[in-house]
Amino acid sequence: MTVPTPSAHGGGAGPTSSKDARIAWVIGGSLLVVHAVLVLWPSSPAIHMPHAGVVLPLIWAAALTIFALGVRRQGSVVARRPVGVIALMVAALEPFLSILIWNVVPMDAADRQLTVMLGTSLQVLSLAALVVAGVVIAQAGAVPGRLRWVPLIVIGVAGGMQVLAHVWVTAVGAGIGQGELIALTFGTAAFDTLGTLLLGILAIGSTPREPVQPDDAVQVYPPAS
C-alpha cells in the first residue's frame, strides 16, 4: 500500500485535486489539438486571421503552460518539478522570441547564412527544451504507465527528422532546388504538427480518473501474500 507524501507540486490528493488534474489535461490537450488543426487545415480561419502569427504561438504557449503548472497546482505532467516546468516554459516562449528577433532585430535579407544560423539556433533551443521536458515527464510519474514515454518518443522522432533534414540540406548545398527545399520544410513541419495532434488527443483520452500520485509515494507496508 502506498500513500502520497506532501509535496510542493500538489498538496493532498482527493476528489477536487483529481478533478483539477482532469481539467488541466483536457484543456491542455484541447489547445494542442486546436493548434495542430489550425496549422494543418489549409482552409483554417487562422490562415486568414490578421494576427495569426501571434494567435498560434499564444495557443501553443497556453497549452504548455497548463501542462507545466496544472490547474490549481494539479495535473502538471512534470509533477511541477522545476527543471520540467522551466523546460516547458522555454518551449512555450520560444515562438515569441522568434517573432521578436525576426521583427525587431535588423536583418540583412541578403545574409542567408546568418538567417539560417539564427533560425537553426532557435529550433535547437526549442527542441532541447522539449527533450528535457520529455525526460522529466518520463521520470516524474505524473503521467501513468507507458504513456509517460510517448512525449519523449514523439519529440525524439520529430527532432531526428529535423536533424536529418538540416544535414541533407547542408550536404546538398546549392544543388538543392527551391521546390525541394519547400517540400522538405513543409514535410518536416507537418510531421511535427501531427505529433502535436497525437499528444493532444492522448492527453484528452487519458485524463486522470484518480488522484495523480507522482514518484514520492511512500511504501507503508507490503501487500499480504
C-alpha positions as CSV (number, residue, x, y, z in Angstrom):
1,M,0.0,0.0,0.0
2,T,1.2,3.5,-0.8
3,V,0.2,6.9,0.4
4,P,1.3,10.2,-1.2
5,T,3.6,12.4,0.8
6,P,3.0,16.1,0.9
7,S,5.0,17.8,-1.8
8,A,5.5,21.2,-3.3
9,H,3.7,20.3,-6.5
10,G,0.4,19.0,-5.5
11,G,-0.6,19.0,-1.9
12,G,-3.1,16.4,-0.7
13,A,-4.8,14.2,-3.2
14,G,-8.6,13.9,-3.3
15,P,-11.7,14.3,-5.5
16,T,-11.1,18.0,-6.1
17,S,-7.4,17.6,-7.0
18,S,-8.4,14.7,-9.3
19,K,-11.0,16.9,-11.0
20,D,-8.4,19.7,-11.4
21,A,-6.0,17.3,-13.0
22,R,-8.6,16.2,-15.5
23,I,-9.5,19.8,-16.3
24,A,-5.8,20.6,-16.9
25,W,-5.3,17.6,-19.2
26,V,-8.5,18.3,-21.1
27,I,-7.7,22.0,-21.6
28,G,-4.1,21.4,-22.4
29,G,-4.9,18.6,-24.8
30,S,-7.6,20.5,-26.5
31,L,-5.3,23.5,-27.1
32,L,-2.7,21.2,-28.7
33,V,-5.4,19.8,-31.0
34,V,-6.7,23.2,-31.9
35,H,-3.1,24.4,-32.6
36,A,-2.4,21.3,-34.8
37,V,-5.7,21.7,-36.7
38,L,-5.2,25.3,-37.4
39,V,-1.7,24.6,-38.8
40,L,-2.7,21.5,-40.9
41,W,-6.1,22.7,-42.2
42,P,-5.3,24.8,-45.3
43,S,-8.8,26.5,-45.2
44,S,-8.5,27.2,-41.5
45,P,-9.7,30.6,-40.4
46,A,-6.4,31.0,-38.6
47,I,-4.7,31.4,-42.0
48,H,-6.8,34.5,-42.7
49,M,-6.5,36.0,-39.3
50,P,-4.8,39.3,-39.3
51,H,-2.7,38.2,-36.2
52,A,-2.4,34.5,-37.0
53,G,1.3,34.8,-36.4
54,V,0.5,35.6,-32.8
55,V,-2.6,33.6,-32.2
56,L,-0.9,30.2,-32.9
57,P,2.0,30.9,-30.5
58,L,-0.5,32.0,-27.9
59,I,-2.4,28.7,-28.2
60,W,0.9,26.8,-28.0
61,A,2.2,28.7,-25.0
62,A,-1.2,28.3,-23.2
63,A,-1.1,24.5,-23.7
64,L,2.4,24.1,-22.5
65,T,1.9,26.4,-19.5
66,I,-1.1,24.4,-18.4
67,F,0.8,21.1,-18.8
68,A,3.7,22.6,-16.8
69,L,1.7,24.1,-13.9
70,G,-1.6,22.3,-14.0
71,V,-4.8,23.8,-12.7
72,R,-4.7,24.9,-9.0
73,R,-1.4,23.0,-8.8
74,Q,-2.9,19.7,-10.0
75,G,-2.4,18.0,-13.4
76,S,1.2,19.0,-14.1
77,V,2.7,16.4,-16.4
78,V,6.1,17.1,-14.9
79,A,4.8,17.0,-11.3
80,R,5.8,20.7,-11.0
81,R,9.5,19.7,-10.9
82,P,11.4,22.9,-11.5
83,V,13.6,21.6,-14.4
84,G,10.5,20.3,-16.2
85,V,8.5,23.5,-15.6
86,I,11.4,25.7,-16.9
87,A,11.9,23.5,-19.9
88,L,8.2,23.6,-20.9
89,M,8.1,27.4,-20.3
90,V,11.2,27.9,-22.5
91,A,9.5,25.8,-25.3
92,A,6.3,27.8,-24.8
93,L,8.0,31.2,-25.1
94,E,10.4,30.3,-28.0
95,P,7.9,31.3,-30.7
96,F,7.6,34.7,-29.2
97,L,11.4,35.0,-29.0
98,S,11.4,34.2,-32.7
99,I,8.8,36.8,-33.5
100,L,10.8,39.4,-31.5
101,I,14.0,38.6,-33.3
102,W,12.7,38.5,-36.8
103,N,10.6,41.7,-36.4
104,V,12.8,43.8,-34.2
105,V,16.5,42.9,-34.9
106,P,17.7,44.4,-38.2
107,M,18.4,41.5,-40.5
108,D,20.1,41.8,-43.9
109,A,17.9,39.7,-46.3
110,A,21.0,39.0,-48.4
111,D,22.8,37.4,-45.5
112,R,21.4,34.0,-46.0
113,Q,24.0,32.3,-43.8
114,L,23.2,34.4,-40.8
115,T,19.5,33.9,-41.2
116,V,19.9,30.1,-41.4
117,M,22.2,30.0,-38.4
118,L,19.7,32.1,-36.3
119,G,16.7,30.0,-37.4
120,T,18.6,26.8,-36.6
121,S,19.6,28.1,-33.2
122,L,16.0,28.9,-32.3
123,Q,14.9,25.4,-33.4
124,V,17.7,23.8,-31.4
125,L,16.7,25.8,-28.3
126,S,13.0,24.7,-28.6
127,L,14.0,21.1,-29.3
128,A,16.4,20.9,-26.4
129,A,13.8,22.3,-24.0
130,L,11.2,19.8,-25.3
131,V,13.6,16.9,-24.9
132,V,14.4,17.9,-21.3
133,A,10.6,18.2,-20.6
134,G,10.1,14.8,-22.2
135,V,12.7,13.2,-20.0
136,V,11.2,14.8,-16.9
137,I,7.7,13.6,-17.9
138,A,9.0,10.1,-18.3
139,Q,10.7,10.2,-14.9
140,A,8.3,12.2,-12.7
141,G,5.5,9.6,-12.7
142,A,2.7,12.1,-13.1
143,V,1.7,10.5,-16.4
144,P,0.6,6.9,-15.9
145,G,2.1,3.8,-17.3
146,R,3.8,3.6,-20.7
147,L,2.0,6.8,-21.8
148,R,4.7,8.8,-20.0
149,W,7.2,7.8,-22.7
150,V,5.1,8.9,-25.6
151,P,6.1,12.7,-25.5
152,L,9.8,11.8,-25.4
153,I,9.3,9.4,-28.4
154,V,7.4,11.9,-30.4
155,I,9.9,14.7,-29.7
156,G,12.8,12.4,-30.4
157,V,11.4,11.3,-33.8
158,A,10.5,14.8,-34.8
159,G,13.9,16.1,-33.7
160,G,15.6,13.4,-35.6
161,M,13.8,14.3,-38.8
162,Q,14.8,17.9,-38.3
163,V,18.4,17.0,-37.8
164,L,18.4,14.7,-40.9
165,A,16.8,17.5,-43.0
166,H,19.4,20.0,-42.0
167,V,22.2,17.5,-42.6
168,W,20.8,16.8,-46.1
169,V,20.4,20.4,-47.0
170,T,23.9,21.2,-45.8
171,A,25.3,18.2,-47.8
172,V,23.5,19.1,-51.0
173,G,24.2,22.8,-50.6
174,A,23.5,25.0,-53.6
175,G,22.4,21.9,-55.6
176,I,19.0,21.8,-53.8
177,G,16.1,23.3,-55.7
178,Q,13.6,25.7,-54.2
179,G,10.8,23.3,-54.7
180,E,12.7,20.5,-52.9
181,L,13.5,22.9,-50.0
182,I,9.9,24.0,-49.7
183,A,8.7,20.3,-49.7
184,L,11.3,19.4,-47.1
185,T,10.4,22.3,-44.9
186,F,6.6,21.7,-45.0
187,G,7.0,17.9,-44.7
188,T,9.1,18.3,-41.5
189,A,6.6,20.8,-40.1
190,A,3.7,18.7,-41.0
191,F,5.2,15.7,-39.1
192,D,5.8,17.9,-36.1
193,T,2.2,19.1,-36.2
194,L,0.9,15.6,-36.4
195,G,2.9,14.7,-33.3
196,T,1.3,17.7,-31.5
197,L,-2.1,16.4,-32.6
198,L,-1.3,12.9,-31.3
199,L,-0.2,14.3,-27.9
200,G,-3.3,16.4,-27.6
201,I,-5.6,13.5,-28.4
202,L,-3.8,11.2,-25.9
203,A,-4.0,13.9,-23.2
204,I,-7.7,14.2,-23.6
205,G,-8.3,10.5,-23.8
206,S,-6.1,9.7,-20.8
207,T,-7.3,12.2,-18.3
208,P,-6.6,11.1,-14.7
209,R,-9.5,9.2,-13.2
210,E,-7.9,9.0,-9.8
211,P,-5.7,11.5,-7.9
212,V,-2.3,11.7,-9.6
213,Q,0.4,10.3,-7.4
214,P,4.0,11.2,-8.5
215,D,7.1,9.3,-7.6
216,D,7.2,10.4,-4.0
217,A,4.7,7.8,-2.8
218,V,5.8,6.0,0.4
219,Q,5.5,2.3,1.0
220,V,3.5,1.8,4.2
221,Y,3.5,-2.0,4.3
222,P,3.9,-4.8,1.7
223,P,0.7,-6.4,0.4
224,A,-0.4,-9.5,2.1
225,S,0.9,-12.6,0.4
